[in-house]
Amino acid sequence: MVDTRTGKTGIVTGHEGPYVQLRPSGGGTEWDVPPDALRQPTQSEGMSSKVAVANRRWGL
């Protein structure tokens, strides 16, 4: 999902009160997002996120 407030992409990991929790695709600290500030990633955003995860695996 994309946090429209920041433009960051993340994977939904749960809900805490009125917020949805996202974690960066490559791991890291979760953050809370109001549900109305979320949207589906575009095809380009989704691909960029996957490439970034693969690059981290290969140390690039």
MOPAC internal coordinates of N, CA, C and O (Angstrom, degrees):
PM7 1SCF
backbone

  N    0.0000 0     0.00 0     0.00 0    0    0    0
  C    1.4402 1     0.00 0     0.00 0    1    0    0
  C    1.5273 1   108.74 1     0.00 0    2    1    0
  O    1.2310 1   120.71 1   -17.55 1    3    2    1
  N    1.3020 1   116.25 1   162.45 1    3    2    1
  C    1.4676 1   121.68 1   179.39 1    5    3    2
  C    1.5291 1   108.41 1  -116.57 1    6    5    3
  O    1.2310 1   121.09 1   -50.49 1    7    6    5
  N    1.3244 1   115.52 1   129.51 1    7    6    5
  C    1.4617 1   122.47 1   173.45 1    9    7    6
  C    1.5226 1   105.59 1   -81.52 1   10    9    7
  O    1.2310 1   120.23 1   -71.65 1   11   10    9
  N    1.3317 1   117.16 1   108.35 1   11   10    9
  C    1.4610 1   120.62 1  -175.06 1   13   11   10
  C    1.5256 1   112.59 1   -69.00 1   14   13   11
  O    1.2310 1   120.10 1   164.52 1   15   14   13
  N    1.3227 1   117.42 1   -15.48 1   15   14   13
  C    1.4666 1   120.16 1   178.53 1   17   15   14
  C    1.5217 1   110.83 1   -74.16 1   18   17   15
  O    1.2310 1   120.69 1   146.67 1   19   18   17
  N    1.3425 1   116.28 1   -33.33 1   19   18   17
  C    1.4661 1   120.37 1  -174.51 1   21   19   18
  C    1.5251 1   113.31 1  -118.80 1   22   21   19
  O    1.2310 1   120.23 1   160.39 1   23   22   21
  N    1.3355 1   117.17 1   -19.61 1   23   22   21
  C    1.4603 1   121.17 1  -175.94 1   25   23   22
  C    1.5155 1   112.86 1    83.81 1   26   25   23
  O    1.2310 1   119.93 1  -178.98 1   27   26   25
  N    1.3463 1   117.74 1     1.02 1   27   26   25
  C    1.4658 1   121.22 1  -179.91 1   29   27   26
  C    1.5244 1   110.18 1   -76.52 1   30   29   27
  O    1.2310 1   120.96 1   -36.22 1   31   30   29
  N    1.3436 1   115.78 1   143.78 1   31   30   29
  C    1.4588 1   120.65 1   175.22 1   33   31   30
  C    1.5141 1   109.48 1  -100.68 1   34   33   31
  O    1.2310 1   120.78 1   -28.86 1   35   34   33
  N    1.3223 1   116.12 1   151.14 1   35   34   33
  C    1.4549 1   120.79 1   179.11 1   37   35   34
  C    1.5081 1   111.53 1  -161.71 1   38   37   35
  O    1.2310 1   121.62 1    -8.87 1   39   38   37
  N    1.3166 1   114.50 1   171.13 1   39   38   37
  C    1.4546 1   122.72 1   178.59 1   41   39   38
  C    1.5206 1   108.00 1  -102.84 1   42   41   39
  O    1.2310 1   120.29 1   -47.21 1   43   42   41
  N    1.3225 1   117.05 1   132.79 1   43   42   41
  C    1.4596 1   121.00 1   178.58 1   45   43   42
  C    1.5267 1   108.46 1   -68.39 1   46   45   43
  O    1.2310 1   121.15 1   -53.82 1   47   46   45
  N    1.3332 1   115.40 1   126.18 1   47   46   45
  C    1.4683 1   120.18 1   179.91 1   49   47   46
  C    1.5161 1   112.48 1  -113.78 1   50   49   47
  O    1.2310 1   119.86 1   168.78 1   51   50   49
  N    1.3308 1   117.87 1   -11.22 1   51   50   49
  C    1.4525 1   119.46 1   179.04 1   53   51   50
  C    1.5130 1   111.97 1   163.92 1   54   53   51
  O    1.2310 1   122.07 1    11.54 1   55   54   53
  N    1.3225 1   113.63 1  -168.46 1   55   54   53
  C    1.4588 1   121.98 1   179.55 1   57   55   54
  C    1.5144 1   108.39 1  -130.90 1   58   57   55
  O    1.2310 1   120.45 1   -39.79 1   59   58   57
  N    1.3111 1   116.75 1   140.21 1   59   58   57
  C    1.4598 1   122.34 1   177.14 1   61   59   58
  C    1.5161 1   106.45 1  -134.23 1   62   61   59
  O    1.2310 1   120.68 1   -73.16 1   63   62   61
  N    1.3290 1   116.30 1   106.84 1   63   62   61
  C    1.4508 1   119.93 1  -176.23 1   65   63   62
  C    1.5221 1   109.23 1    60.81 1   66   65   63
  O    1.2310 1   120.01 1    48.77 1   67   66   65
  N    1.3313 1   117.58 1  -131.23 1   67   66   65
  C    1.4650 1   119.72 1  -178.51 1   69   67   66
  C    1.5305 1   113.24 1   -84.54 1   70   69   67
  O    1.2310 1   119.59 1  -175.99 1   71   70   69
  N    1.3250 1   118.39 1     4.01 1   71   70   69
  C    1.4631 1   121.59 1  -173.72 1   73   71   70
  C    1.5229 1   112.55 1  -107.14 1   74   73   71
  O    1.2310 1   121.34 1   -26.56 1   75   74   73
  N    1.3241 1   115.04 1   153.44 1   75   74   73
  C    1.4581 1   123.16 1   171.71 1   77   75   74
  C    1.5199 1   106.13 1   -99.13 1   78   77   75
  O    1.2310 1   120.34 1   -43.07 1   79   78   77
  N    1.3214 1   116.95 1   136.93 1   79   78   77
  C    1.4627 1   120.58 1   179.78 1   81   79   78
  C    1.5235 1   109.37 1   -99.30 1   82   81   79
  O    1.2310 1   121.40 1   -49.14 1   83   82   81
  N    1.3385 1   114.93 1   130.86 1   83   82   81
  C    1.4589 1   121.82 1   177.02 1   85   83   82
  C    1.5166 1   109.63 1  -117.06 1   86   85   83
  O    1.2310 1   120.90 1   -31.04 1   87   86   85
  N    1.3226 1   115.88 1   148.96 1   87   86   85
  C    1.4637 1   122.61 1   174.07 1   89   87   86
  C    1.5296 1   107.03 1  -127.12 1   90   89   87
  O    1.2310 1   119.91 1   -41.76 1   91   90   89
  N    1.3280 1   117.78 1   138.24 1   91   90   89
  C    1.4679 1   119.01 1   177.55 1   93   91   90
  C    1.5317 1   111.22 1   -54.60 1   94   93   91
  O    1.2310 1   119.99 1   -33.70 1   95   94   93
  N    1.3052 1   117.62 1   146.30 1   95   94   93
  C    1.4666 1   122.58 1  -177.20 1   97   95   94
  C    1.5169 1   112.98 1   -55.60 1   98   97   95
  O    1.2310 1   120.12 1   143.49 1   99   98   97
  N    1.3021 1   117.37 1   -36.51 1   99   98   97
  C    1.4574 1   121.15 1  -178.48 1  101   99   98
  C    1.5160 1   113.74 1   -89.70 1  102  101   99
  O    1.2310 1   120.36 1  -171.97 1  103  102  101
  N    1.3312 1   116.91 1     8.03 1  103  102  101
  C    1.4563 1   121.24 1  -177.50 1  105  103  102
  C    1.5148 1   110.30 1    98.80 1  106  105  103
  O    1.2310 1   120.96 1   -15.35 1  107  106  105
  N    1.2939 1   115.77 1   164.65 1  107  106  105
  C    1.4502 1   120.49 1  -179.48 1  109  107  106
  C    1.5114 1   111.16 1   134.54 1  110  109  107
  O    1.2310 1   121.14 1    12.66 1  111  110  109
  N    1.2971 1   115.43 1  -167.34 1  111  110  109
  C    1.4573 1   122.30 1  -175.61 1  113  111  110
  C    1.5205 1   111.19 1   -79.52 1  114  113  111
  O    1.2310 1   121.30 1   -47.65 1  115  114  113
  N    1.3403 1   115.12 1   132.35 1  115  114  113
  C    1.4550 1   120.65 1   175.82 1  117  115  114
  C    1.5225 1   110.57 1   -69.35 1  118  117  115
  O    1.2310 1   121.19 1   -23.96 1  119  118  117
  N    1.3184 1   115.33 1   156.04 1  119  118  117
  C    1.4555 1   119.59 1   172.52 1  121  119  118
  C    1.5198 1   108.42 1  -139.63 1  122  121  119
  O    1.2310 1   121.00 1   -23.10 1  123  122  121
  N    1.3188 1   115.70 1   156.90 1  123  122  121
  C    1.4596 1   122.69 1  -178.14 1  125  123  122
  C    1.5190 1   110.67 1   -95.20 1  126  125  123
  O    1.2310 1   121.45 1   -40.40 1  127  126  125
  N    1.3395 1   114.83 1   139.60 1  127  126  125
  C    1.4607 1   120.97 1  -179.22 1  129  127  126
  C    1.5326 1   108.26 1  -135.38 1  130  129  127
  O    1.2310 1   120.03 1   -47.34 1  131  130  129
  N    1.3259 1   117.55 1   132.66 1  131  130  129
  C    1.4655 1   118.84 1   172.78 1  133  131  130
  C    1.5330 1   109.10 1   -63.85 1  134  133  131
  O    1.2310 1   119.73 1   -39.91 1  135  134  133
  N    1.3155 1   118.12 1   140.09 1  135  134  133
  C    1.4677 1   120.10 1  -177.32 1  137  135  134
  C    1.5249 1   114.06 1   -55.16 1  138  137  135
  O    1.2310 1   119.83 1   148.36 1  139  138  137
  N    1.3258 1   117.93 1   -31.64 1  139  138  137
  C    1.4618 1   119.63 1  -179.07 1  141  139  138
  C    1.5336 1   112.55 1   -76.48 1  142  141  139
  O    1.2310 1   119.99 1   176.17 1  143  142  141
  N    1.3366 1   117.63 1    -3.83 1  143  142  141
  C    1.4679 1   121.97 1   177.74 1  145  143  142
  C    1.5262 1   111.15 1  -105.55 1  146  145  143
  O    1.2310 1   120.37 1  -160.71 1  147  146  145
  N    1.3455 1   116.89 1    19.29 1  147  146  145
  C    1.4664 1   121.30 1   179.11 1  149  147  146
  C    1.5187 1   110.26 1  -113.82 1  150  149  147
  O    1.2310 1   121.43 1   -31.98 1  151  150  149
  N    1.3175 1   114.86 1   148.02 1  151  150  149
  C    1.4622 1   120.44 1   171.83 1  153  151  150
  C    1.5222 1   108.52 1  -148.63 1  154  153  151
  O    1.2310 1   121.17 1   -17.66 1  155  154  153
  N    1.3234 1   115.36 1   162.34 1  155  154  153
  C    1.4565 1   121.12 1   175.62 1  157  155  154
  C    1.5286 1   108.46 1   -69.47 1  158  157  155
  O    1.2310 1   119.59 1   -36.76 1  159  158  157
  N    1.3254 1   118.40 1   143.24 1  159  158  157
  C    1.4663 1   119.94 1   176.67 1  161  159  158
  C    1.5244 1   110.29 1   -70.76 1  162  161  159
  O    1.2310 1   121.36 1   -29.81 1  163  162  161
  N    1.3316 1   115.00 1   150.19 1  163  162  161
  C    1.4598 1   118.88 1   172.02 1  165  163  162
  C    1.5273 1   107.90 1   -69.91 1  166  165  163
  O    1.2310 1   120.57 1   -11.35 1  167  166  165
  N    1.3072 1   116.52 1   168.65 1  167  166  165
  C    1.4643 1   119.95 1   178.07 1  169  167  166
  C    1.5260 1   110.10 1   -59.50 1  170  169  167
  O    1.2310 1   120.25 1   139.28 1  171  170  169
  N    1.3109 1   117.12 1   -40.72 1  171  170  169
  C    1.4643 1   121.97 1  -179.88 1  173  171  170
  C    1.5339 1   111.13 1   -64.98 1  174  173  171
  O    1.2310 1   120.09 1   136.00 1  175  174  173
  N    1.3230 1   117.42 1   -44.00 1  175  174  173
  C    1.4729 1   120.92 1   179.06 1  177  175  174
  C    1.5223 1   111.03 1   -63.67 1  178  177  175
  O    1.2310 1   120.66 1   138.89 1  179  178  177
  N    1.3245 1   116.34 1   -41.11 1  179  178  177
  C    1.4582 1   120.24 1   178.65 1  181  179  178
  C    1.5187 1   111.80 1   -63.03 1  182  181  179
  O    1.2310 1   120.43 1   137.38 1  183  182  181
  N    1.3240 1   116.78 1   -42.62 1  183  182  181
  C    1.4675 1   121.15 1   179.79 1  185  183  182
  C    1.5215 1   110.29 1   -67.24 1  186  185  183
  O    1.2310 1   119.94 1   138.02 1  187  186  185
  N    1.3286 1   117.73 1   -41.98 1  187  186  185
  C    1.4707 1   120.60 1   179.36 1  189  187  186
  C    1.5221 1   111.14 1   -60.65 1  190  189  187
  O    1.2310 1   120.67 1   140.33 1  191  190  189
  N    1.3137 1   116.32 1   -39.67 1  191  190  189
  C    1.4596 1   120.64 1   179.17 1  193  191  190
  C    1.5317 1   110.65 1   -64.53 1  194  193  191
  O    1.2310 1   120.48 1   137.36 1  195  194  193
  N    1.3219 1   116.69 1   -42.64 1  195  194  193
  C    1.4683 1   120.56 1   179.41 1  197  195  194
  C    1.5306 1   111.63 1   -66.13 1  198  197  195
  O    1.2310 1   120.40 1   140.55 1  199  198  197
  N    1.3168 1   116.84 1   -39.45 1  199  198  197
  C    1.4656 1   120.69 1   178.33 1  201  199  198
  C    1.5277 1   110.20 1   -65.29 1  202  201  199
  O    1.2310 1   119.91 1   139.44 1  203  202  201
  N    1.3274 1   117.77 1   -40.56 1  203  202  201
  C    1.4664 1   121.34 1   179.15 1  205  203  202
  C    1.5281 1   110.58 1   -62.14 1  206  205  203
  O    1.2310 1   120.03 1   138.74 1  207  206  205
  N    1.3317 1   117.55 1   -41.26 1  207  206  205
  C    1.4724 1   120.74 1   177.87 1  209  207  206
  C    1.5210 1   110.10 1   -63.53 1  210  209  207
  O    1.2310 1   120.11 1   135.32 1  211  210  209
  N    1.3404 1   117.40 1   -44.68 1  211  210  209
  C    1.4695 1   121.09 1   179.74 1  213  211  210
  C    1.5262 1   110.64 1   -63.29 1  214  213  211
  O    1.2310 1   120.04 1   138.84 1  215  214  213
  N    1.3330 1   117.52 1   -41.16 1  215  214  213
  C    1.4556 1   120.05 1   179.79 1  217  215  214
  C    1.5269 1   111.50 1   -63.03 1  218  217  215
  O    1.2310 1   119.94 1   141.46 1  219  218  217
  N    1.3160 1   117.71 1   -38.54 1  219  218  217
  C    1.4711 1   120.34 1   178.05 1  221  219  218
  C    1.5329 1   110.69 1   -64.76 1  222  221  219
  O    1.2310 1   120.41 1   143.05 1  223  222  221
  N    1.3258 1   116.82 1   -36.95 1  223  222  221
  C    1.4593 1   119.88 1   178.59 1  225  223  222
  C    1.5195 1   111.39 1   -62.38 1  226  225  223
  O    1.2310 1   120.80 1   143.29 1  227  226  225
  N    1.3264 1   116.08 1   -36.71 1  227  226  225
  C    1.4657 1   121.44 1  -177.47 1  229  227  226
  C    1.5108 1   112.49 1   -91.95 1  230  229  227
  O    1.2310 1   120.48 1  -178.49 1  231  230  229
  N    1.3416 1   116.68 1     1.51 1  231  230  229
  C    1.4547 1   119.83 1   177.72 1  233  231  230
  C    1.5132 1   113.87 1    74.59 1  234  233  231
  O    1.2310 1   120.27 1  -154.15 1  235  234  233
  N    1.3103 1   117.10 1    25.85 1  235  234  233
  C    1.4688 1   121.17 1  -179.45 1  237  235  234
  C    1.5095 1   111.08 1   -93.32 1  238  237  235
  O    1.2310 1   120.10 1   180.00 1  239  238  237

